[in-house]
Amino acid sequence: MAEREDSCSLLSGFTFPLLLVHGDADLLIPIERAREIKAALPFAKLVELPGAGHTPMMEFPEATADGLRFFAG
């Protein structure tokens, strides 16, 4: 996946709600990348999980669920 072509240009065509859940301790994809995506999509919601790495849903399941609940309305 790290070798694949960047497809962020497709994001501008998104018209549906988007939730980003990202750990600030992710060593594979830095939190700055999630912030860049959020900046490109003002309607998106970014949930930053302090101390979470690359698998926040496994490391912090409750915080991830809280983000999903908030997003779902």
BELZI-V648590 format. One record per run of one state. SS is the DSSP state (H for helix, E for strand, - for the rest). FROM is the first residue (numbers start at 1). LEN is the number of residues. If there is no record, write none. Layout:
SS_FROM_LEN / SS_FROM_LEN
This chain:
-_1_7 / H_8_6 / -_14_5 / E_19_5 / -_24_7 / H_31_10 / -_41_4 / E_45_5 / -_50_6 / H_56_4 / -_60_1 / H_61_12 / -_73_1
